[in-house]
Amino acid sequence: MSTRHIPLSLPGDAPARLTLQEPLSPQAFVRLENQVAQALRDLRAELAPGVDVAGEREFDSWLRLLREARLPRDVHAALACGHATSR
């Protein structure tokens, strides 16, 4: 098993780095994506309490549910851009 380091550039601040054990399965990647998003939301709430808007939390919860539903990528892309799709 190998380790992969993903540097994250933060202009004006010290860089951050995400460290992953490889190989990473598609299912594990989805879980990782959800956990990283949740960790960042939690950190944002700690740094700026009361700034989080209820509508933003609702939108985030819908996006998380859509990712977990494993919809085709074109549907995810359209929804993330705010475009409706018909199938």
trRosetta pair geometry for C-beta under 8 A, 3 or more apart (Angstrom, degrees):
i j d omega theta_ij theta_ji phi_ij phi_ji
1 21 5.5 9 165 -176 122 103
1 22 6.6 164 -167 75 71 50
1 23 7.6 -112 -129 5 77 57
2 21 7.6 150 84 -159 35 55
2 22 4.9 -18 69 57 85 106
3 19 6.2 -6 -175 -172 108 97
3 20 7.1 154 -158 81 59 43
3 21 6.0 -38 -101 -103 67 54
3 22 7.1 173 -99 10 14 86
4 19 7.3 160 83 -155 48 49
4 20 4.8 -15 60 63 97 96
4 21 7.9 163 18 -103 79 7
4 22 5.2 67 -18 -35 112 120
5 17 5.4 -7 -171 -177 99 120
5 18 7.4 149 -160 78 48 48
5 19 5.4 -16 -104 -102 72 76
5 20 8.0 -179 -79 23 28 69
6 17 6.6 151 74 -161 47 64
6 18 4.3 -15 59 61 105 99
6 19 7.7 -165 20 -74 72 30
6 20 7.0 32 -9 -1 109 109
7 15 5.7 -5 -167 170 99 135
7 16 7.7 139 -162 83 52 45
7 17 5.3 -31 -104 -103 55 87
8 15 6.4 154 74 -171 55 80
8 16 4.3 -20 63 71 113 93
8 17 6.6 -171 13 -85 82 31
8 18 6.5 69 -30 -14 115 95
9 15 5.9 -38 -109 -116 42 100
10 13 4.1 -42 119 67 119 106
10 14 6.9 16 61 76 122 35
10 15 6.0 167 20 -111 88 41
10 16 6.0 66 -26 -4 123 95
18 36 7.4 0 -118 -112 136 134
20 24 6.0 -27 170 -57 129 134
20 32 7.4 24 -113 -137 119 156
21 24 7.5 128 86 -70 58 87
24 28 5.0 -130 -168 91 77 121
24 29 5.4 97 140 -66 115 86
24 32 7.1 -21 -162 -12 135 149
25 28 4.5 94 53 8 81 103
25 29 6.9 -138 94 -9 43 85
26 29 5.5 -51 -148 31 32 116
26 30 6.8 35 154 -20 64 99
27 30 5.9 -50 -154 30 34 110
27 31 6.7 31 149 -14 64 105
28 31 5.6 -54 -150 39 37 112
28 32 6.1 41 150 -23 68 106
29 32 5.5 -52 -145 36 32 114
29 33 6.2 37 154 -23 65 104
30 33 5.7 -50 -148 33 30 114
30 34 6.6 28 154 -15 62 106
30 67 6.3 168 -153 155 98 101
30 68 6.9 124 166 -103 125 52
30 70 7.4 -42 -101 -84 156 88
31 34 5.8 -58 -151 38 31 110
31 35 6.2 28 154 -18 67 110
32 35 5.7 -59 -144 39 30 109
32 36 6.1 29 159 -18 67 106
33 36 6.1 -54 -145 36 26 108
33 37 6.4 25 156 -17 61 109
33 67 6.7 -127 104 178 130 150
34 37 5.8 -57 -148 38 29 111
34 38 6.3 27 155 -17 65 108
34 64 5.9 87 -129 -143 102 100
34 67 6.6 178 -73 96 98 137
34 68 7.1 44 -78 -67 142 97
35 38 5.7 -55 -145 38 31 110
35 39 6.2 33 155 -21 65 106
36 39 5.7 -53 -145 36 30 113
36 40 6.4 29 156 -17 64 106
37 40 5.9 -58 -150 38 29 109
37 41 6.5 30 152 -19 64 106
37 60 7.4 175 160 -162 120 109
37 64 7.1 -168 95 -90 145 101
38 41 5.6 -53 -147 36 34 112
38 42 6.3 35 153 -20 66 105
39 42 5.7 -53 -148 36 31 113
39 43 6.4 31 153 -19 64 105
40 43 5.6 -50 -144 37 34 112
40 44 6.3 39 154 -22 65 103
41 44 5.7 -52 -149 34 31 113
41 45 6.5 32 152 -20 64 105
41 52 7.7 72 -169 -113 89 133
41 60 6.6 99 -94 -172 144 163
42 45 5.7 -55 -151 35 31 112
42 46 6.6 32 150 -19 65 104
43 46 5.6 -54 -151 34 35 112
43 47 6.2 26 156 -14 68 109
44 47 5.9 -61 -145 41 30 106
44 48 6.3 -33 175 38 67 100
44 51 7.6 -103 158 76 94 118
44 52 6.9 111 115 -74 109 103
45 48 7.3 -84 -132 65 19 62
45 49 6.3 50 175 -102 63 60
45 52 5.5 -13 -99 -32 88 137
46 49 7.2 0 -139 -61 18 86
48 51 4.0 -7 135 7 114 139
48 52 7.7 136 96 -34 93 72
52 56 6.3 -128 -166 72 69 124
52 57 6.2 61 165 -52 112 106
53 56 4.4 89 65 2 89 107
53 57 7.2 -161 92 -6 48 83
54 57 5.7 -56 -153 36 36 111
54 58 6.4 37 151 -21 68 105
55 58 5.5 -52 -147 35 34 113
55 59 6.3 36 154 -19 66 104
56 59 5.7 -51 -147 36 32 112
56 60 6.3 34 153 -19 64 106
57 60 5.6 -54 -147 38 31 113
57 61 6.4 32 154 -22 64 104
58 61 5.8 -55 -150 33 30 111
58 62 6.7 29 152 -17 64 103
59 62 5.9 -56 -153 35 32 109
59 63 6.5 31 152 -17 66 105
60 63 5.7 -55 -148 37 33 111
60 64 6.3 35 154 -21 66 105
61 64 5.6 -51 -148 35 33 114
61 65 6.5 34 153 -19 64 104
62 65 5.7 -54 -149 37 33 112
62 66 6.4 35 153 -20 66 105
63 66 5.6 -54 -149 35 32 113
63 67 6.5 33 154 -19 65 103
63 79 7.6 166 -109 127 76 118
63 80 7.3 73 -126 -96 115 81
64 67 5.8 -53 -150 35 31 110
64 68 6.4 27 154 -16 64 109
65 68 5.7 -58 -147 40 31 110
65 69 6.3 36 152 -27 65 105
66 69 5.6 -53 -149 29 32 114
66 71 5.9 -40 -175 10 83 128
66 75 7.8 -145 -171 124 116 104
66 76 6.5 146 141 -108 118 80
66 79 6.1 -131 -160 99 167 163
67 70 7.7 35 167 -67 39 42
67 76 7.1 68 -91 -120 67 125
71 75 4.3 -83 149 80 123 134
71 76 5.8 152 82 -50 105 84
72 75 5.0 93 65 4 79 103
72 76 7.4 -148 100 -4 42 88
73 76 5.4 -54 -148 38 39 113
73 77 6.1 40 155 -22 71 105
74 77 5.6 -50 -144 36 33 113
74 78 6.3 34 155 -19 64 106
74 85 7.4 118 129 -111 92 158
75 78 5.8 -55 -147 37 30 110
75 79 6.2 26 156 -15 65 109
75 85 5.8 -121 -119 45 72 154
75 87 7.9 -26 -89 -47 116 132
76 79 5.9 -62 -147 40 28 107
76 80 6.0 27 158 -20 66 110
77 80 5.8 -56 -143 37 27 110
77 81 6.3 16 159 -9 63 111
78 81 6.0 -65 -148 44 28 103
78 83 4.3 -87 -164 78 82 101
78 84 7.2 -2 155 135 117 4
78 85 4.5 73 111 -45 164 115
79 82 7.6 46 -174 -73 31 21
79 83 7.5 -94 -66 58 25 61
79 85 7.6 -69 -51 2 76 109
